[in-house]
Amino acid sequence: MPDGLSTFVLHQQSNKGGRMRIGILGAGRMADALGTHWARAGHELTVSGRDPARAAALADRLGPGARAGTWEEAAVFGEVTLLAVRDYAVTEVLEAAGAARGTLDGRVLADCVNPVVQGRFTLATEGGPSMARRVADTTGARVVKAFNLCHEDVWRMTPPAFDGVPLAVPLCGDDPAALVAVRSLVTDLGCEPVHGGGLERAGLLEATAAFMIGLWVGGADARAVLPPLKYAFGDPGSRG
C-alpha cells in the first residue's frame, strides 16, 4: 500500500482518528456534499472537474484545507480518492486522471457512482461487471463501493440521522486497509459503516440503488418495504 495509507491505518488503529489527504474526481453535488463534511473534519482535499472554474469555486467553498487541481493531481493527491462523476463520464475521467499510466494503481478509491438508466431505473451495466469492478479493473485501485444509496442532499444533513438513528452506509470492498480508511470517512459524516461483503457484491449495491430510487420517485417509502432487524425473521415473541 502507499506509504501515506500505511501511516494512516496505523494511526487509526492506535488513535481512532486521523486526518487524510483526499482527492476528489468530480466537482458536482456529491463532491460538494461529501467534501463539505470531510473538510469540516479537518481533512485536506484536492477537487477536480471538467470545468476548472467550477472546481475552483467548490474548493473555495470547502475552505482553506481544499484546493482545486487537474484530474491527475486529484488522483495522486492523497490516501483516498473519491470517484464522484456521472456513470457515462467514468471512462473519460479515469483516462484524464492517468489511470492507464498507473496513477491510481494500489490506491484506495471510494466509488459512489450509480450506473442507473434514468426513467427506467435499471442498470446501465446490466449483463456485465458492476461499475465498481470496471473501475477496479481499469485502474488497479483498491475500490470500495460506498455512498451510493442516497441523494446528495441526504449527505448534506448534519448528521444524516432519522428518528435518532444514524444512517447506515454499506461498504463493499476486498482490501481490509481500504475498508478501514473508507469506514473512517463514513463516521466523519455521523453515519454508521456497514460491512456489505467483497467487491463481488458491489453490483448488488448498485442494483439496490436503482431499485430504491425507482421506489422513491414513485412516491413509495422505500424504508417501509423491509422489516426492522428485530423482525427480520418474523415476530420474535412468537418463536419458541
C-alpha positions as a printed Julia matrix, in Angstrom:
240×3 Matrix{Float64}:
   0.0     0.0     0.0
   1.15    3.6    -0.49
   3.21    4.85    2.46
   0.63    7.51    3.35
  -2.12    4.95    3.73
   0.09    2.66    5.85
   0.69    5.55    8.22
  -2.99    6.43    8.32
  -4.12    2.87    9.08
  -1.62    2.6    11.93
  -2.85    5.94   13.26
  -6.47    4.8    13.04
  -5.72    1.6    14.9
  -3.96    3.42   17.74
  -5.88    6.7    17.97
  -9.33    6.03   16.48
  -8.96    9.11   14.37
  -6.73   10.94   11.95
  -6.66   13.34    9.07
  -6.31   12.29    5.49
  -5.49   13.78    2.15
  -8.43   13.12   -0.16
  -8.53   13.63   -3.9
 -11.98   14.11   -5.39
 -12.66   13.27   -9.03
 -15.7    15.44   -9.65
 -16.92   18.89   -8.66
 -20.65   18.29   -8.65
 -23.22   17.92   -5.92
 -21.94   14.66   -4.43
 -18.4    16.04   -4.33
 -19.75   19.16   -2.63
 -21.88   17.31   -0.06
 -19.27   14.75    0.98
 -16.37   17.15    0.67
 -18.07   19.63    3.0
 -18.21   17.07    5.8
 -14.64   15.95    5.25
 -13.31   19.49    5.16
 -15.05   20.18    8.48
 -13.41   17.05    9.88
 -10.0    18.53    9.08
  -9.06   16.5     6.02
  -7.11   18.08    3.16
  -8.87   17.97   -0.2
  -7.97   18.41   -3.85
 -11.0    18.83   -6.08
 -11.01   18.3    -9.84
 -13.64   18.64  -12.53
 -14.37   19.09  -16.2
 -14.79   22.84  -15.57
 -11.72   24.2   -13.73
 -13.63   27.3   -12.64
 -16.34   25.18  -11.04
 -13.73   23.06   -9.27
 -12.0    26.2    -8.0
 -15.31   27.59   -6.74
 -16.03   24.36   -4.87
 -12.57   24.37   -3.32
 -13.16   27.94   -2.14
 -16.46   26.94   -0.52
 -14.82   23.98    1.22
 -12.32   26.25    2.94
  -8.59   26.63    3.47
  -7.96   22.89    3.58
  -9.11   22.46   -0.01
  -7.67   23.37   -3.36
  -8.52   22.75   -7.0
  -6.38   20.69   -9.34
  -6.4    18.66  -12.51
  -7.92   15.19  -12.7
  -4.47   13.68  -12.36
  -3.45   15.93   -9.47
  -6.55   14.83   -7.56
  -5.93   11.17   -8.41
  -2.46   11.15   -6.87
  -3.1    13.65   -4.08
  -3.53   11.51   -1.03
  -4.55    8.39    0.81
  -8.06    8.13   -0.65
  -9.6     9.14   -3.96
 -13.35    9.68   -4.32
 -14.87    8.99   -7.74
 -17.98   11.19   -7.93
 -18.96   11.67  -11.57
 -21.81   10.52  -13.81
 -21.55    6.9   -14.91
 -21.21    7.84  -18.59
 -18.2    10.04  -17.76
 -16.24    7.44  -15.77
 -14.1     6.12  -18.63
 -13.17    9.6   -19.83
 -12.39   10.87  -16.32
 -10.21    7.89  -15.43
  -8.33    8.32  -18.68
  -7.79   12.02  -17.93
  -6.65   11.09  -14.41
  -3.87    8.98  -15.88
  -5.24    5.56  -14.95
  -3.56    3.97  -17.98
  -0.22    5.21  -16.61
  -0.86    3.73  -13.19
  -1.75    6.88  -11.26
  -4.42    5.02   -9.28
  -2.76    1.64   -9.11
  -2.83    0.4    -5.5
  -4.62    3.47   -4.21
  -7.84    3.44   -2.19
 -10.73    4.6    -4.35
 -14.22    5.17   -2.96
 -16.75    4.75   -5.75
 -20.16    6.39   -5.32
 -21.16    6.19   -8.98
 -24.65    4.9    -9.77
 -24.93    3.43  -13.28
 -28.71    3.93  -13.34
 -30.69    4.39  -16.55
 -32.81    7.48  -15.98
 -36.55    6.93  -16.2
 -36.24    3.13  -16.3
 -34.31    2.76  -13.05
 -32.36   -0.22  -14.34
 -28.61   -0.69  -14.53
 -26.6     0.64  -17.46
 -24.11   -2.13  -16.64
 -26.75   -4.88  -16.82
 -25.32   -8.12  -18.18
 -21.73   -7.15  -17.42
 -19.44   -6.37  -14.49
 -20.5    -3.82  -11.89
 -19.3    -0.25  -12.2
 -17.08   -0.81   -9.17
 -15.46   -3.88  -10.78
 -14.91   -2.0   -14.02
 -13.23    0.83  -12.14
 -11.02   -1.62  -10.24
 -10.02   -3.45  -13.42
  -9.31   -0.2   -15.26
  -7.26    1.45  -12.53
  -5.75   -1.28  -10.35
  -7.12    0.69   -7.39
  -8.42   -0.9    -4.21
 -12.02    0.05   -4.78
 -14.66    0.36   -2.08
 -18.25    0.87   -3.2
 -19.83    3.4    -0.85
 -22.08    6.46   -0.53
 -24.27    5.43   -3.49
 -27.65    4.8    -1.86
 -28.72    8.35   -1.02
 -29.5    11.63   -2.74
 -26.79   14.26   -2.36
 -28.99   16.37   -0.09
 -29.19   13.5     2.39
 -25.4    13.65    2.63
 -25.65   17.37    3.38
 -27.56   16.65    6.6
 -25.59   17.19    9.81
 -25.74   14.38   10.57
 -27.8    12.12    8.32
 -29.99   10.56   11.02
 -33.66    9.64   11.14
 -35.69    9.35   14.35
 -32.41    9.46   16.24
 -30.87    6.58   14.26
 -27.75    7.37   12.21
 -27.82    6.46    8.54
 -26.13    3.12    7.85
 -23.72    3.12    4.89
 -22.94   -0.25    3.27
 -19.4    -0.76    2.02
 -18.3    -3.4    -0.47
 -14.59   -3.99   -0.94
 -11.87   -6.6    -0.8
  -8.95   -4.77    0.81
  -9.01   -4.54    4.64
  -6.9    -1.37    4.82
  -9.03    0.33    2.17
 -12.16   -0.53    4.13
 -10.62    0.94    7.31
  -9.96    4.22    5.51
 -13.43    4.49    3.99
 -15.13    3.49    7.26
 -13.41    6.46    8.86
 -14.82    8.77    6.2
 -18.3     7.35    6.85
 -18.06    8.1    10.56
 -16.92   11.65    9.75
 -20.42   12.16    8.33
 -22.05   10.96   11.55
 -23.09    7.71    9.83
 -22.54    4.06   10.67
 -20.46    1.94    8.28
 -21.9    -1.48    7.49
 -19.9    -4.37    6.04
 -21.55   -5.32    2.76
 -19.12   -8.0     1.64
 -16.44   -8.07   -1.0
 -16.3    -6.18   -4.27
 -18.13   -9.07   -5.94
 -21.24   -7.79   -4.12
 -20.87   -4.19   -5.32
 -23.19   -4.91   -8.23
 -25.91   -5.8    -5.74
 -25.38   -2.45   -4.02
 -25.66   -0.67   -7.36
 -28.84   -2.6    -8.19
 -30.26   -1.72   -4.78
 -29.74    1.95   -5.57
 -31.53    1.62   -8.91
 -34.45   -0.2    -7.31
 -34.79    2.17   -4.35
 -34.55    5.29   -6.5
 -37.41    3.92   -8.58
 -39.5     3.45   -5.44
 -38.73    6.93   -4.13
 -39.55    8.58   -7.46
 -42.8     6.63   -7.49
 -43.72    8.05   -4.09
 -43.15    4.9    -2.02
 -41.4     4.87    1.36
 -38.5     2.59    0.49
 -37.66    2.02    4.17
 -41.11    0.52    4.7
 -40.52   -2.37    2.29
 -38.25   -4.17    4.77
 -38.89   -5.02    8.42
 -36.62   -3.78   11.21
 -33.79   -6.14   12.14
 -35.69   -7.3    15.22
 -38.45   -8.61   12.95
 -36.26   -9.87   10.08
 -37.33  -13.46   10.76
 -40.83  -12.73   12.0
 -42.26  -11.79   15.38
 -39.57  -12.66   17.95
 -42.27  -13.13   20.56
 -43.86  -15.93   18.58
 -40.75  -18.04   18.17
 -40.18  -20.87   20.56
